[in-house]
Amino acid sequence: MCVLLAGHSTEIDAVEDIVRRTDDAAAFVASQWWPNNPGHVMVVPTEHHENLYSIPADAYGAVSDLVREVAVAIRETYRCDGVSTRQHNEPAGYQDLWHLHVHVFPRYEGDQLYYTRPEPGFAGLAERQVYAERLRAYFTP
């Protein structure tokens, strides 16, 4: 995560996935997808904070503000029926990435998001860019 925020692509994520960045938070199309909810976005603080317990309130406020912006943009550009957000802390809380992040999922009637697991592997850059381009266009004045 920190590598991506520093402007470098990895084997899994690319800087082209970033759709919006403020001084304190960034949003990017996630490379791990759920079966019926492609193109979900992760919002993260730009400084490293492991989880909800360690992030200062003002930094979390910046993440929260961007989560709201992304949720509105997803609803507007994906033509979905709704949006869900979720954030995990510690292994028992299903955290598997040690940089605080909030998932913003497009939701569709009957999509069964909470009854499915992520798809194996990762979505390719071309697949992700379909969604990233929509969101970047929305955020570009």
PyMOL commands that set and color helices and strands:
alter all, ss='L'
color gray80, all
select helices_A, chain A and resi 2-5+15-17+57-78+91-93+113-115+125-139
alter helices_A, ss='H'
color red, helices_A
select strands_A, chain A and resi 18-21+25-29+41-45+82-86+102-107
alter strands_A, ss='S'
color yellow, strands_A
deselect
rebuild
show_as cartoon
